[in-house]
Amino acid sequence: YLNEWTTKNTYLLPLISEIMDKLSGAKWYTKLDLQSSYNNVRIKDGDQWKAAFKTNRGLFEPTVMFFGLCNSPTMFQNMMDATF
């Protein structure tokens, strides 16, 4: 339901040739385990209620992104771009 009302963010994917050009002169490469990657992106204060969900243990407002939110991939990639 939340994704239906969410304004979709866009992220333009780079061309493979551009990525290969950037990698060709690199001295070091790394590999990242991104299994819980979205959990590293905080949901803005004041917007957490929008992703709230109810269980038999009560109502929860997540403080970090999670899988299933339509903008999680875009927000995570923007964070990675800003970091690296």
HTML snippet that shows the backbone in 3Dmol.js (N, CA, C, O; Angstrom):
<script src="https://3Dmol.org/build/3Dmol-min.js"></script>
<div id="view" style="width:600px;height:400px;position:relative"></div>
<script>
const pdb = `
ATOM      1  N   TYR A   1       0.819  -1.194   0.000  1.00  0.00           N
ATOM      2  CA  TYR A   1       0.000   0.000   0.000  1.00  0.00           C
ATOM      3  C   TYR A   1       0.866   1.261   0.000  1.00  0.00           C
ATOM      4  O   TYR A   1       0.578   2.214  -0.724  1.00  0.00           O
ATOM      5  N   LEU A   2       1.910   1.265   0.800  1.00  0.00           N
ATOM      6  CA  LEU A   2       2.787   2.433   0.902  1.00  0.00           C
ATOM      7  C   LEU A   2       3.425   2.774  -0.441  1.00  0.00           C
ATOM      8  O   LEU A   2       3.498   3.946  -0.808  1.00  0.00           O
ATOM      9  N   ASN A   3       3.887   1.768  -1.177  1.00  0.00           N
ATOM     10  CA  ASN A   3       4.549   2.014  -2.462  1.00  0.00           C
ATOM     11  C   ASN A   3       3.625   2.668  -3.484  1.00  0.00           C
ATOM     12  O   ASN A   3       4.089   3.387  -4.369  1.00  0.00           O
ATOM     13  N   GLU A   4       2.329   2.426  -3.368  1.00  0.00           N
ATOM     14  CA  GLU A   4       1.373   3.042  -4.292  1.00  0.00           C
ATOM     15  C   GLU A   4       1.326   4.559  -4.118  1.00  0.00           C
ATOM     16  O   GLU A   4       1.059   5.283  -5.077  1.00  0.00           O
ATOM     17  N   TRP A   5       1.581   5.040  -2.914  1.00  0.00           N
ATOM     18  CA  TRP A   5       1.495   6.466  -2.599  1.00  0.00           C
ATOM     19  C   TRP A   5       2.844   7.169  -2.596  1.00  0.00           C
ATOM     20  O   TRP A   5       2.920   8.386  -2.430  1.00  0.00           O
ATOM     21  N   THR A   6       3.897   6.399  -2.779  1.00  0.00           N
ATOM     22  CA  THR A   6       5.246   6.951  -2.712  1.00  0.00           C
ATOM     23  C   THR A   6       5.654   7.589  -4.031  1.00  0.00           C
ATOM     24  O   THR A   6       5.462   7.000  -5.094  1.00  0.00           O
ATOM     25  N   THR A   7       6.219   8.793  -3.964  1.00  0.00           N
ATOM     26  CA  THR A   7       6.809   9.421  -5.146  1.00  0.00           C
ATOM     27  C   THR A   7       8.098   8.676  -5.450  1.00  0.00           C
ATOM     28  O   THR A   7       8.988   8.591  -4.603  1.00  0.00           O
ATOM     29  N   LYS A   8       8.197   8.142  -6.651  1.00  0.00           N
ATOM     30  CA  LYS A   8       9.342   7.305  -7.012  1.00  0.00           C
ATOM     31  C   LYS A   8      10.565   8.159  -7.319  1.00  0.00           C
ATOM     32  O   LYS A   8      10.500   9.101  -8.109  1.00  0.00           O
ATOM     33  N   ASN A   9      11.683   7.816  -6.681  1.00  0.00           N
ATOM     34  CA  ASN A   9      12.967   8.439  -6.986  1.00  0.00           C
ATOM     35  C   ASN A   9      13.591   7.696  -8.160  1.00  0.00           C
ATOM     36  O   ASN A   9      13.357   6.502  -8.342  1.00  0.00           O
ATOM     37  N   THR A  10      14.376   8.400  -8.945  1.00  0.00           N
ATOM     38  CA  THR A  10      15.029   7.747 -10.079  1.00  0.00           C
ATOM     39  C   THR A  10      16.535   7.757  -9.886  1.00  0.00           C
ATOM     40  O   THR A  10      17.091   8.630  -9.218  1.00  0.00           O
ATOM     41  N   TYR A  11      17.175   6.776 -10.480  1.00  0.00           N
ATOM     42  CA  TYR A  11      18.628   6.689 -10.459  1.00  0.00           C
ATOM     43  C   TYR A  11      19.054   6.226 -11.841  1.00  0.00           C
ATOM     44  O   TYR A  11      18.672   5.144 -12.287  1.00  0.00           O
ATOM     45  N   LEU A  12      19.842   7.041 -12.510  1.00  0.00           N
ATOM     46  CA  LEU A  12      20.300   6.690 -13.847  1.00  0.00           C
ATOM     47  C   LEU A  12      21.499   5.759 -13.750  1.00  0.00           C
ATOM     48  O   LEU A  12      22.527   6.116 -13.175  1.00  0.00           O
ATOM     49  N   LEU A  13      21.363   4.578 -14.309  1.00  0.00           N
ATOM     50  CA  LEU A  13      22.464   3.618 -14.292  1.00  0.00           C
ATOM     51  C   LEU A  13      23.538   4.038 -15.281  1.00  0.00           C
ATOM     52  O   LEU A  13      23.226   4.447 -16.399  1.00  0.00           O
ATOM     53  N   PRO A  14      24.800   3.940 -14.882  1.00  0.00           N
ATOM     54  CA  PRO A  14      25.879   4.276 -15.818  1.00  0.00           C
ATOM     55  C   PRO A  14      26.019   3.190 -16.880  1.00  0.00           C
ATOM     56  O   PRO A  14      25.602   2.050 -16.677  1.00  0.00           O
ATOM     57  N   LEU A  15      26.602   3.555 -17.997  1.00  0.00           N
ATOM     58  CA  LEU A  15      26.857   2.580 -19.053  1.00  0.00           C
ATOM     59  C   LEU A  15      27.980   1.643 -18.616  1.00  0.00           C
ATOM     60  O   LEU A  15      28.913   2.060 -17.928  1.00  0.00           O
ATOM     61  N   ILE A  16      27.886   0.391 -19.014  1.00  0.00           N
ATOM     62  CA  ILE A  16      28.924  -0.588 -18.675  1.00  0.00           C
ATOM     63  C   ILE A  16      30.287  -0.102 -19.164  1.00  0.00           C
ATOM     64  O   ILE A  16      31.288  -0.260 -18.465  1.00  0.00           O
ATOM     65  N   SER A  17      30.330   0.485 -20.352  1.00  0.00           N
ATOM     66  CA  SER A  17      31.608   0.959 -20.897  1.00  0.00           C
ATOM     67  C   SER A  17      32.226   2.038 -20.004  1.00  0.00           C
ATOM     68  O   SER A  17      33.446   2.088 -19.852  1.00  0.00           O
ATOM     69  N   GLU A  18      31.396   2.898 -19.416  1.00  0.00           N
ATOM     70  CA  GLU A  18      31.900   3.929 -18.504  1.00  0.00           C
ATOM     71  C   GLU A  18      32.472   3.301 -17.233  1.00  0.00           C
ATOM     72  O   GLU A  18      33.513   3.728 -16.733  1.00  0.00           O
ATOM     73  N   ILE A  19      31.794   2.304 -16.727  1.00  0.00           N
ATOM     74  CA  ILE A  19      32.281   1.617 -15.529  1.00  0.00           C
ATOM     75  C   ILE A  19      33.609   0.930 -15.816  1.00  0.00           C
ATOM     76  O   ILE A  19      34.541   1.017 -15.017  1.00  0.00           O
ATOM     77  N   MET A  20      33.697   0.250 -16.951  1.00  0.00           N
ATOM     78  CA  MET A  20      34.930  -0.455 -17.310  1.00  0.00           C
ATOM     79  C   MET A  20      36.086   0.526 -17.494  1.00  0.00           C
ATOM     80  O   MET A  20      37.217   0.227 -17.111  1.00  0.00           O
ATOM     81  N   ASP A  21      35.813   1.686 -18.073  1.00  0.00           N
ATOM     82  CA  ASP A  21      36.855   2.709 -18.229  1.00  0.00           C
ATOM     83  C   ASP A  21      37.385   3.167 -16.872  1.00  0.00           C
ATOM     84  O   ASP A  21      38.591   3.345 -16.698  1.00  0.00           O
ATOM     85  N   LYS A  22      36.484   3.356 -15.916  1.00  0.00           N
ATOM     86  CA  LYS A  22      36.896   3.794 -14.582  1.00  0.00           C
ATOM     87  C   LYS A  22      37.694   2.711 -13.854  1.00  0.00           C
ATOM     88  O   LYS A  22      38.617   3.016 -13.099  1.00  0.00           O
ATOM     89  N   LEU A  23      37.336   1.455 -14.084  1.00  0.00           N
ATOM     90  CA  LEU A  23      38.015   0.353 -13.402  1.00  0.00           C
ATOM     91  C   LEU A  23      39.361  -0.002 -14.021  1.00  0.00           C
ATOM     92  O   LEU A  23      40.216  -0.580 -13.350  1.00  0.00           O
ATOM     93  N   SER A  24      39.555   0.331 -15.276  1.00  0.00           N
ATOM     94  CA  SER A  24      40.747  -0.128 -15.997  1.00  0.00           C
ATOM     95  C   SER A  24      42.054   0.371 -15.386  1.00  0.00           C
ATOM     96  O   SER A  24      43.057  -0.341 -15.447  1.00  0.00           O
ATOM     97  N   GLY A  25      42.078   1.544 -14.811  1.00  0.00           N
ATOM     98  CA  GLY A  25      43.314   2.076 -14.253  1.00  0.00           C
ATOM     99  C   GLY A  25      43.449   1.881 -12.752  1.00  0.00           C
ATOM    100  O   GLY A  25      44.398   2.381 -12.147  1.00  0.00           O
ATOM    101  N   ALA A  26      42.519   1.166 -12.147  1.00  0.00           N
ATOM    102  CA  ALA A  26      42.535   1.010 -10.691  1.00  0.00           C
ATOM    103  C   ALA A  26      43.636   0.063 -10.232  1.00  0.00           C
ATOM    104  O   ALA A  26      43.957  -0.919 -10.901  1.00  0.00           O
ATOM    105  N   LYS A  27      44.196   0.379  -9.093  1.00  0.00           N
ATOM    106  CA  LYS A  27      45.226  -0.478  -8.506  1.00  0.00           C
ATOM    107  C   LYS A  27      44.596  -1.482  -7.541  1.00  0.00           C
ATOM    108  O   LYS A  27      45.071  -2.611  -7.415  1.00  0.00           O
ATOM    109  N   TRP A  28      43.537  -1.071  -6.869  1.00  0.00           N
ATOM    110  CA  TRP A  28      42.878  -1.911  -5.879  1.00  0.00           C
ATOM    111  C   TRP A  28      41.399  -2.087  -6.229  1.00  0.00           C
ATOM    112  O   TRP A  28      40.758  -1.185  -6.769  1.00  0.00           O
ATOM    113  N   TYR A  29      40.884  -3.258  -5.912  1.00  0.00           N
ATOM    114  CA  TYR A  29      39.462  -3.556  -6.069  1.00  0.00           C
ATOM    115  C   TYR A  29      38.963  -4.113  -4.741  1.00  0.00           C
ATOM    116  O   TYR A  29      39.746  -4.622  -3.940  1.00  0.00           O
ATOM    117  N   THR A  30      37.682  -4.014  -4.517  1.00  0.00           N
ATOM    118  CA  THR A  30      37.124  -4.563  -3.283  1.00  0.00           C
ATOM    119  C   THR A  30      35.801  -5.247  -3.582  1.00  0.00           C
ATOM    120  O   THR A  30      35.190  -5.031  -4.628  1.00  0.00           O
ATOM    121  N   LYS A  31      35.385  -6.056  -2.664  1.00  0.00           N
ATOM    122  CA  LYS A  31      34.117  -6.767  -2.777  1.00  0.00           C
ATOM    123  C   LYS A  31      33.354  -6.503  -1.483  1.00  0.00           C
ATOM    124  O   LYS A  31      33.932  -6.582  -0.399  1.00  0.00           O
ATOM    125  N   LEU A  32      32.080  -6.194  -1.582  1.00  0.00           N
ATOM    126  CA  LEU A  32      31.275  -5.871  -0.409  1.00  0.00           C
ATOM    127  C   LEU A  32      30.170  -6.895  -0.228  1.00  0.00           C
ATOM    128  O   LEU A  32      29.580  -7.360  -1.203  1.00  0.00           O
ATOM    129  N   ASP A  33      29.890  -7.245   1.012  1.00  0.00           N
ATOM    130  CA  ASP A  33      28.748  -8.094   1.335  1.00  0.00           C
ATOM    131  C   ASP A  33      27.592  -7.154   1.672  1.00  0.00           C
ATOM    132  O   ASP A  33      27.603  -6.495   2.711  1.00  0.00           O
ATOM    133  N   LEU A  34      26.614  -7.099   0.803  1.00  0.00           N
ATOM    134  CA  LEU A  34      25.524  -6.131   0.969  1.00  0.00           C
ATOM    135  C   LEU A  34      24.208  -6.801   1.350  1.00  0.00           C
ATOM    136  O   LEU A  34      23.135  -6.326   0.979  1.00  0.00           O
ATOM    137  N   GLN A  35      24.292  -7.894   2.085  1.00  0.00           N
ATOM    138  CA  GLN A  35      23.098  -8.653   2.438  1.00  0.00           C
ATOM    139  C   GLN A  35      22.052  -7.794   3.160  1.00  0.00           C
ATOM    140  O   GLN A  35      20.864  -7.890   2.853  1.00  0.00           O
ATOM    141  N   SER A  36      22.466  -6.978   4.089  1.00  0.00           N
ATOM    142  CA  SER A  36      21.534  -6.133   4.847  1.00  0.00           C
ATOM    143  C   SER A  36      21.772  -4.657   4.545  1.00  0.00           C
ATOM    144  O   SER A  36      21.657  -3.804   5.425  1.00  0.00           O
ATOM    145  N   SER A  37      22.098  -4.377   3.320  1.00  0.00           N
ATOM    146  CA  SER A  37      22.536  -3.032   2.938  1.00  0.00           C
ATOM    147  C   SER A  37      21.505  -1.941   3.220  1.00  0.00           C
ATOM    148  O   SER A  37      21.868  -0.861   3.687  1.00  0.00           O
ATOM    149  N   TYR A  38      20.249  -2.200   2.948  1.00  0.00           N
ATOM    150  CA  TYR A  38      19.243  -1.152   3.132  1.00  0.00           C
ATOM    151  C   TYR A  38      19.122  -0.749   4.598  1.00  0.00           C
ATOM    152  O   TYR A  38      18.706   0.368   4.908  1.00  0.00           O
ATOM    153  N   ASN A  39      19.484  -1.659   5.496  1.00  0.00           N
ATOM    154  CA  ASN A  39      19.395  -1.358   6.921  1.00  0.00           C
ATOM    155  C   ASN A  39      20.430  -0.342   7.371  1.00  0.00           C
ATOM    156  O   ASN A  39      20.457   0.030   8.544  1.00  0.00           O
ATOM    157  N   ASN A  40      21.280   0.113   6.464  1.00  0.00           N
ATOM    158  CA  ASN A  40      22.266   1.149   6.778  1.00  0.00           C
ATOM    159  C   ASN A  40      21.793   2.538   6.370  1.00  0.00           C
ATOM    160  O   ASN A  40      22.489   3.526   6.605  1.00  0.00           O
ATOM    161  N   VAL A  41      20.619   2.618   5.763  1.00  0.00           N
ATOM    162  CA  VAL A  41      20.071   3.906   5.319  1.00  0.00           C
ATOM    163  C   VAL A  41      18.950   4.295   6.274  1.00  0.00           C
ATOM    164  O   VAL A  41      17.931   3.610   6.362  1.00  0.00           O
ATOM    165  N   ARG A  42      19.145   5.385   6.978  1.00  0.00           N
ATOM    166  CA  ARG A  42      18.146   5.827   7.950  1.00  0.00           C
ATOM    167  C   ARG A  42      16.946   6.475   7.248  1.00  0.00           C
ATOM    168  O   ARG A  42      17.095   7.160   6.236  1.00  0.00           O
ATOM    169  N   ILE A  43      15.774   6.244   7.803  1.00  0.00           N
ATOM    170  CA  ILE A  43      14.568   6.929   7.350  1.00  0.00           C
ATOM    171  C   ILE A  43      14.541   8.277   8.062  1.00  0.00           C
ATOM    172  O   ILE A  43      14.750   8.355   9.273  1.00  0.00           O
ATOM    173  N   LYS A  44      14.287   9.324   7.309  1.00  0.00           N
ATOM    174  CA  LYS A  44      14.304  10.686   7.847  1.00  0.00           C
ATOM    175  C   LYS A  44      13.349  10.811   9.035  1.00  0.00           C
ATOM    176  O   LYS A  44      12.222  10.317   9.000  1.00  0.00           O
ATOM    177  N   ASP A  45      13.825  11.484  10.091  1.00  0.00           N
ATOM    178  CA  ASP A  45      12.960  11.750  11.243  1.00  0.00           C
ATOM    179  C   ASP A  45      11.702  12.461  10.768  1.00  0.00           C
ATOM    180  O   ASP A  45      11.765  13.390   9.962  1.00  0.00           O
ATOM    181  N   GLY A  46      10.583  12.024  11.266  1.00  0.00           N
ATOM    182  CA  GLY A  46       9.309  12.607  10.868  1.00  0.00           C
ATOM    183  C   GLY A  46       8.630  11.829   9.758  1.00  0.00           C
ATOM    184  O   GLY A  46       7.433  11.999   9.529  1.00  0.00           O
ATOM    185  N   ASP A  47       9.379  10.971   9.060  1.00  0.00           N
ATOM    186  CA  ASP A  47       8.799  10.147   7.992  1.00  0.00           C
ATOM    187  C   ASP A  47       8.661   8.684   8.398  1.00  0.00           C
ATOM    188  O   ASP A  47       8.108   7.881   7.647  1.00  0.00           O
ATOM    189  N   GLN A  48       9.150   8.341   9.558  1.00  0.00           N
ATOM    190  CA  GLN A  48       9.145   6.941   9.982  1.00  0.00           C
ATOM    191  C   GLN A  48       7.735   6.384  10.136  1.00  0.00           C
ATOM    192  O   GLN A  48       7.516   5.197   9.895  1.00  0.00           O
ATOM    193  N   TRP A  49       6.802   7.197  10.523  1.00  0.00           N
ATOM    194  CA  TRP A  49       5.423   6.744  10.703  1.00  0.00           C
ATOM    195  C   TRP A  49       4.823   6.225   9.401  1.00  0.00           C
ATOM    196  O   TRP A  49       3.914   5.395   9.418  1.00  0.00           O
ATOM    197  N   LYS A  50       5.341   6.720   8.263  1.00  0.00           N
ATOM    198  CA  LYS A  50       4.797   6.324   6.963  1.00  0.00           C
ATOM    199  C   LYS A  50       5.048   4.851   6.659  1.00  0.00           C
ATOM    200  O   LYS A  50       4.305   4.242   5.891  1.00  0.00           O
ATOM    201  N   ALA A  51       6.086   4.279   7.255  1.00  0.00           N
ATOM    202  CA  ALA A  51       6.424   2.874   7.013  1.00  0.00           C
ATOM    203  C   ALA A  51       6.026   1.990   8.195  1.00  0.00           C
ATOM    204  O   ALA A  51       6.460   0.842   8.284  1.00  0.00           O
ATOM    205  N   ALA A  52       5.204   2.518   9.098  1.00  0.00           N
ATOM    206  CA  ALA A  52       4.809   1.765  10.288  1.00  0.00           C
ATOM    207  C   ALA A  52       4.034   0.510   9.903  1.00  0.00           C
ATOM    208  O   ALA A  52       3.337   0.472   8.889  1.00  0.00           O
ATOM    209  N   PHE A  53       4.174  -0.501  10.730  1.00  0.00           N
ATOM    210  CA  PHE A  53       3.429  -1.740  10.516  1.00  0.00           C
ATOM    211  C   PHE A  53       3.003  -2.302  11.869  1.00  0.00           C
ATOM    212  O   PHE A  53       3.610  -2.019  12.902  1.00  0.00           O
ATOM    213  N   LYS A  54       1.952  -3.097  11.831  1.00  0.00           N
ATOM    214  CA  LYS A  54       1.370  -3.633  13.052  1.00  0.00           C
ATOM    215  C   LYS A  54       1.576  -5.146  13.087  1.00  0.00           C
ATOM    216  O   LYS A  54       1.389  -5.836  12.085  1.00  0.00           O
ATOM    217  N   THR A  55       1.959  -5.640  14.244  1.00  0.00           N
ATOM    218  CA  THR A  55       2.081  -7.078  14.461  1.00  0.00           C
ATOM    219  C   THR A  55       1.302  -7.428  15.725  1.00  0.00           C
ATOM    220  O   THR A  55       0.698  -6.561  16.357  1.00  0.00           O
ATOM    221  N   ASN A  56       1.323  -8.705  16.082  1.00  0.00           N
ATOM    222  CA  ASN A  56       0.646  -9.100  17.321  1.00  0.00           C
ATOM    223  C   ASN A  56       1.384  -8.576  18.558  1.00  0.00           C
ATOM    224  O   ASN A  56       0.886  -8.702  19.677  1.00  0.00           O
ATOM    225  N   ARG A  57       2.565  -7.992  18.359  1.00  0.00           N
ATOM    226  CA  ARG A  57       3.332  -7.415  19.472  1.00  0.00           C
ATOM    227  C   ARG A  57       3.235  -5.893  19.525  1.00  0.00           C
ATOM    228  O   ARG A  57       3.855  -5.263  20.381  1.00  0.00           O
ATOM    229  N   GLY A  58       2.469  -5.306  18.625  1.00  0.00           N
ATOM    230  CA  GLY A  58       2.278  -3.863  18.670  1.00  0.00           C
ATOM    231  C   GLY A  58       2.575  -3.179  17.351  1.00  0.00           C
ATOM    232  O   GLY A  58       2.780  -3.829  16.326  1.00  0.00           O
ATOM    233  N   LEU A  59       2.597  -1.859  17.395  1.00  0.00           N
ATOM    234  CA  LEU A  59       2.852  -1.019  16.232  1.00  0.00           C
ATOM    235  C   LEU A  59       4.327  -0.625  16.223  1.00  0.00           C
ATOM    236  O   LEU A  59       4.871  -0.202  17.243  1.00  0.00           O
ATOM    237  N   PHE A  60       4.966  -0.766  15.065  1.00  0.00           N
ATOM    238  CA  PHE A  60       6.389  -0.461  14.950  1.00  0.00           C
ATOM    239  C   PHE A  60       6.626   0.565  13.853  1.00  0.00           C
ATOM    240  O   PHE A  60       6.036   0.483  12.775  1.00  0.00           O
ATOM    241  N   GLU A  61       7.487   1.526  14.133  1.00  0.00           N
ATOM    242  CA  GLU A  61       7.916   2.521  13.151  1.00  0.00           C
ATOM    243  C   GLU A  61       9.402   2.292  12.891  1.00  0.00           C
ATOM    244  O   GLU A  61      10.229   2.589  13.754  1.00  0.00           O
ATOM    245  N   PRO A  62       9.753   1.770  11.724  1.00  0.00           N
ATOM    246  CA  PRO A  62      11.164   1.489  11.451  1.00  0.00           C
ATOM    247  C   PRO A  62      11.983   2.774  11.352  1.00  0.00           C
ATOM    248  O   PRO A  62      11.489   3.809  10.904  1.00  0.00           O
ATOM    249  N   THR A  63      13.225   2.689  11.771  1.00  0.00           N
ATOM    250  CA  THR A  63      14.125   3.840  11.703  1.00  0.00           C
ATOM    251  C   THR A  63      15.081   3.740  10.519  1.00  0.00           C
ATOM    252  O   THR A  63      15.771   4.705  10.189  1.00  0.00           O
ATOM    253  N   VAL A  64      15.122   2.564   9.877  1.00  0.00           N
ATOM    254  CA  VAL A  64      15.998   2.353   8.722  1.00  0.00           C
ATOM    255  C   VAL A  64      15.193   1.767   7.569  1.00  0.00           C
ATOM    256  O   VAL A  64      14.129   1.182   7.771  1.00  0.00           O
ATOM    257  N   MET A  65      15.723   1.933   6.351  1.00  0.00           N
ATOM    258  CA  MET A  65      15.082   1.369   5.164  1.00  0.00           C
ATOM    259  C   MET A  65      15.068  -0.150   5.270  1.00  0.00           C
ATOM    260  O   MET A  65      15.863  -0.745   5.998  1.00  0.00           O
ATOM    261  N   PHE A  66      14.159  -0.760   4.538  1.00  0.00           N
ATOM    262  CA  PHE A  66      14.095  -2.216   4.506  1.00  0.00           C
ATOM    263  C   PHE A  66      13.672  -2.665   3.117  1.00  0.00           C
ATOM    264  O   PHE A  66      13.194  -1.863   2.314  1.00  0.00           O
ATOM    265  N   PHE A  67      13.848  -3.937   2.842  1.00  0.00           N
ATOM    266  CA  PHE A  67      13.479  -4.487   1.543  1.00  0.00           C
ATOM    267  C   PHE A  67      11.972  -4.397   1.371  1.00  0.00           C
ATOM    268  O   PHE A  67      11.216  -4.663   2.305  1.00  0.00           O
ATOM    269  N   GLY A  68      11.541  -4.024   0.183  1.00  0.00           N
ATOM    270  CA  GLY A  68      10.125  -3.901  -0.114  1.00  0.00           C
ATOM    271  C   GLY A  68       9.687  -2.471  -0.365  1.00  0.00           C
ATOM    272  O   GLY A  68       8.692  -2.243  -1.053  1.00  0.00           O
ATOM    273  N   LEU A  69      10.411  -1.504   0.179  1.00  0.00           N
ATOM    274  CA  LEU A  69      10.095  -0.102  -0.108  1.00  0.00           C
ATOM    275  C   LEU A  69      10.607   0.222  -1.509  1.00  0.00           C
ATOM    276  O   LEU A  69      11.751  -0.094  -1.832  1.00  0.00           O
ATOM    277  N   CYS A  70       9.790   0.838  -2.331  1.00  0.00           N
ATOM    278  CA  CYS A  70      10.156   1.056  -3.736  1.00  0.00           C
ATOM    279  C   CYS A  70      11.373   1.952  -3.910  1.00  0.00           C
ATOM    280  O   CYS A  70      12.064   1.845  -4.924  1.00  0.00           O
ATOM    281  N   ASN A  71      11.654   2.823  -2.967  1.00  0.00           N
ATOM    282  CA  ASN A  71      12.805   3.726  -3.108  1.00  0.00           C
ATOM    283  C   ASN A  71      14.061   3.235  -2.390  1.00  0.00           C
ATOM    284  O   ASN A  71      15.085   3.916  -2.414  1.00  0.00           O
ATOM    285  N   SER A  72      14.001   2.077  -1.757  1.00  0.00           N
ATOM    286  CA  SER A  72      15.179   1.568  -1.048  1.00  0.00           C
ATOM    287  C   SER A  72      16.391   1.413  -1.959  1.00  0.00           C
ATOM    288  O   SER A  72      17.477   1.847  -1.576  1.00  0.00           O
ATOM    289  N   PRO A  73      16.264   0.813  -3.155  1.00  0.00           N
ATOM    290  CA  PRO A  73      17.447   0.679  -4.014  1.00  0.00           C
ATOM    291  C   PRO A  73      18.059   2.022  -4.407  1.00  0.00           C
ATOM    292  O   PRO A  73      19.280   2.178  -4.380  1.00  0.00           O
ATOM    293  N   THR A  74      17.229   2.979  -4.766  1.00  0.00           N
ATOM    294  CA  THR A  74      17.720   4.293  -5.183  1.00  0.00           C
ATOM    295  C   THR A  74      18.400   5.022  -4.032  1.00  0.00           C
ATOM    296  O   THR A  74      19.479   5.590  -4.203  1.00  0.00           O
ATOM    297  N   MET A  75      17.778   5.007  -2.872  1.00  0.00           N
ATOM    298  CA  MET A  75      18.355   5.694  -1.719  1.00  0.00           C
ATOM    299  C   MET A  75      19.675   5.054  -1.303  1.00  0.00           C
ATOM    300  O   MET A  75      20.623   5.752  -0.941  1.00  0.00           O
ATOM    301  N   PHE A  76      19.733   3.716  -1.356  1.00  0.00           N
ATOM    302  CA  PHE A  76      20.981   3.043  -1.000  1.00  0.00           C
ATOM    303  C   PHE A  76      22.085   3.392  -1.995  1.00  0.00           C
ATOM    304  O   PHE A  76      23.216   3.666  -1.592  1.00  0.00           O
ATOM    305  N   GLN A  77      21.770   3.385  -3.285  1.00  0.00           N
ATOM    306  CA  GLN A  77      22.796   3.697  -4.286  1.00  0.00           C
ATOM    307  C   GLN A  77      23.273   5.142  -4.157  1.00  0.00           C
ATOM    308  O   GLN A  77      24.459   5.417  -4.340  1.00  0.00           O
ATOM    309  N   ASN A  78      22.371   6.060  -3.848  1.00  0.00           N
ATOM    310  CA  ASN A  78      22.778   7.451  -3.616  1.00  0.00           C
ATOM    311  C   ASN A  78      23.728   7.547  -2.424  1.00  0.00           C
ATOM    312  O   ASN A  78      24.692   8.311  -2.458  1.00  0.00           O
ATOM    313  N   MET A  79      23.456   6.769  -1.366  1.00  0.00           N
ATOM    314  CA  MET A  79      24.345   6.760  -0.208  1.00  0.00           C
ATOM    315  C   MET A  79      25.712   6.196  -0.591  1.00  0.00           C
ATOM    316  O   MET A  79      26.741   6.723  -0.171  1.00  0.00           O
ATOM    317  N   MET A  80      25.724   5.127  -1.388  1.00  0.00           N
ATOM    318  CA  MET A  80      26.993   4.530  -1.820  1.00  0.00           C
ATOM    319  C   MET A  80      27.780   5.508  -2.691  1.00  0.00           C
ATOM    320  O   MET A  80      28.997   5.625  -2.552  1.00  0.00           O
ATOM    321  N   ASP A  81      27.090   6.205  -3.580  1.00  0.00           N
ATOM    322  CA  ASP A  81      27.765   7.190  -4.439  1.00  0.00           C
ATOM    323  C   ASP A  81      28.395   8.302  -3.602  1.00  0.00           C
ATOM    324  O   ASP A  81      29.504   8.753  -3.890  1.00  0.00           O
ATOM    325  N   ALA A  82      27.686   8.738  -2.571  1.00  0.00           N
ATOM    326  CA  ALA A  82      28.207   9.803  -1.713  1.00  0.00           C
ATOM    327  C   ALA A  82      29.389   9.312  -0.870  1.00  0.00           C
ATOM    328  O   ALA A  82      30.280  10.090  -0.531  1.00  0.00           O
ATOM    329  N   THR A  83      29.392   8.035  -0.540  1.00  0.00           N
ATOM    330  CA  THR A  83      30.451   7.458   0.292  1.00  0.00           C
ATOM    331  C   THR A  83      31.717   7.190  -0.506  1.00  0.00           C
ATOM    332  O   THR A  83      32.825   7.444  -0.034  1.00  0.00           O
ATOM    333  N   PHE A  84      31.546   6.676  -1.716  1.00  0.00           N
ATOM    334  CA  PHE A  84      32.702   6.296  -2.532  1.00  0.00           C
ATOM    335  C   PHE A  84      32.858   7.251  -3.679  1.00  0.00           C
ATOM    336  O   PHE A  84      33.776   7.103  -4.485  1.00  0.00           O
TER     337      PHE A  84
END
`;
const viewer = $3Dmol.createViewer("view");
viewer.addModel(pdb, "pdb");
viewer.setStyle({}, {cartoon: {color: "spectrum"}});
viewer.zoomTo();
viewer.render();
</script>
